[in-house]
Amino acid sequence: MSDGSRPRWPGLCSLVGAVAMLVLEIVAISLGGSGSGLWPLSTVLAWIVIVATAICFILGMVAIVTGRGRRLGVAGAVLGVLVNPLVQLWVLGLPAG
């Protein structure tokens, strides 16, 4: 069966979800840094982003392994890792030692 006839939803969902989480993370950072007292809301949004980016990564890996939207899955998995706030904190903490 050629790849053109296989459903590509795992890869597509991974990529669209990761892009949506990037937007949500930008909103959360903006709310948290605005000084408007919305710190608890931004914290909840950050936890949502953490969980959802892990799901995007898993969907991307499923797409890569099964070949269902492999290129989209690679992009979604990579973006899902890079958008994850815990990964970003780890990367930004590397120079501090």
C-alpha positions as a Python dict, from the first residue, in 0.01 Angstrom:
ca = {
    (1, 'M'): (0, 0, 0),
    (2, 'S'): (143, 338, -94),
    (3, 'D'): (181, 611, 165),
    (4, 'G'): (-61, 834, -30),
    (5, 'S'): (-357, 611, 56),
    (6, 'R'): (-279, 583, 426),
    (7, 'P'): (-439, 824, 669),
    (8, 'R'): (-198, 1089, 790),
    (9, 'W'): (-389, 1204, 1095),
    (10, 'P'): (-129, 1109, 1359),
    (11, 'G'): (137, 1327, 1199),
    (12, 'L'): (-104, 1608, 1121),
    (13, 'C'): (-249, 1608, 1474),
    (14, 'S'): (101, 1611, 1618),
    (15, 'L'): (208, 1912, 1414),
    (16, 'V'): (-114, 2111, 1456),
    (17, 'G'): (-117, 2038, 1829),
    (18, 'A'): (245, 2146, 1870),
    (19, 'V'): (182, 2473, 1686),
    (20, 'A'): (-128, 2534, 1900),
    (21, 'M'): (79, 2472, 2213),
    (22, 'L'): (339, 2720, 2092),
    (23, 'V'): (66, 2984, 2068),
    (24, 'L'): (-75, 2886, 2409),
    (25, 'E'): (271, 2906, 2564),
    (26, 'I'): (320, 3256, 2424),
    (27, 'V'): (-15, 3355, 2576),
    (28, 'A'): (82, 3202, 2911),
    (29, 'I'): (417, 3384, 2919),
    (30, 'S'): (247, 3710, 2823),
    (31, 'L'): (-13, 3674, 3097),
    (32, 'G'): (244, 3575, 3358),
    (33, 'G'): (475, 3861, 3278),
    (34, 'S'): (211, 4129, 3241),
    (35, 'G'): (190, 4207, 3612),
    (36, 'S'): (-188, 4193, 3600),
    (37, 'G'): (-226, 3931, 3871),
    (38, 'L'): (-288, 3648, 3626),
    (39, 'W'): (4, 3438, 3748),
    (40, 'P'): (-220, 3144, 3858),
    (41, 'L'): (-385, 3132, 3515),
    (42, 'S'): (-50, 3136, 3339),
    (43, 'T'): (69, 2852, 3563),
    (44, 'V'): (-233, 2640, 3470),
    (45, 'L'): (-175, 2717, 3101),
    (46, 'A'): (189, 2613, 3138),
    (47, 'W'): (88, 2277, 3286),
    (48, 'I'): (-157, 2227, 3000),
    (49, 'V'): (124, 2301, 2754),
    (50, 'I'): (355, 2053, 2928),
    (51, 'V'): (102, 1768, 2908),
    (52, 'A'): (-15, 1853, 2556),
    (53, 'T'): (337, 1877, 2414),
    (54, 'A'): (410, 1531, 2555),
    (55, 'I'): (99, 1405, 2374),
    (56, 'C'): (215, 1578, 2053),
    (57, 'F'): (552, 1407, 2087),
    (58, 'I'): (389, 1067, 2134),
    (59, 'L'): (159, 1122, 1834),
    (60, 'G'): (460, 1227, 1629),
    (61, 'M'): (645, 911, 1727),
    (62, 'V'): (340, 701, 1635),
    (63, 'A'): (332, 873, 1295),
    (64, 'I'): (704, 811, 1243),
    (65, 'V'): (688, 442, 1338),
    (66, 'T'): (370, 362, 1147),
    (67, 'G'): (452, 580, 846),
    (68, 'R'): (124, 771, 870),
    (69, 'G'): (224, 1127, 801),
    (70, 'R'): (589, 1060, 879),
    (71, 'R'): (722, 1404, 779),
    (72, 'L'): (446, 1581, 967),
    (73, 'G'): (512, 1353, 1263),
    (74, 'V'): (881, 1440, 1266),
    (75, 'A'): (800, 1810, 1260),
    (76, 'G'): (535, 1769, 1531),
    (77, 'A'): (759, 1561, 1757),
    (78, 'V'): (1053, 1801, 1728),
    (79, 'L'): (835, 2107, 1782),
    (80, 'G'): (661, 1932, 2072),
    (81, 'V'): (996, 1884, 2244),
    (82, 'L'): (1117, 2238, 2174),
    (83, 'V'): (794, 2401, 2292),
    (84, 'N'): (782, 2207, 2619),
    (85, 'P'): (845, 2452, 2906),
    (86, 'L'): (1040, 2195, 3107),
    (87, 'V'): (1280, 2140, 2817),
    (88, 'Q'): (1316, 2516, 2774),
    (89, 'L'): (1399, 2560, 3143),
    (90, 'W'): (1656, 2283, 3120),
    (91, 'V'): (1819, 2436, 2811),
    (92, 'L'): (1823, 2787, 2958),
    (93, 'G'): (1973, 2649, 3281),
    (94, 'L'): (2265, 2479, 3105),
    (95, 'P'): (2493, 2787, 3098),
    (96, 'A'): (2440, 2838, 3471),
    (97, 'G'): (2600, 2502, 3538),
}
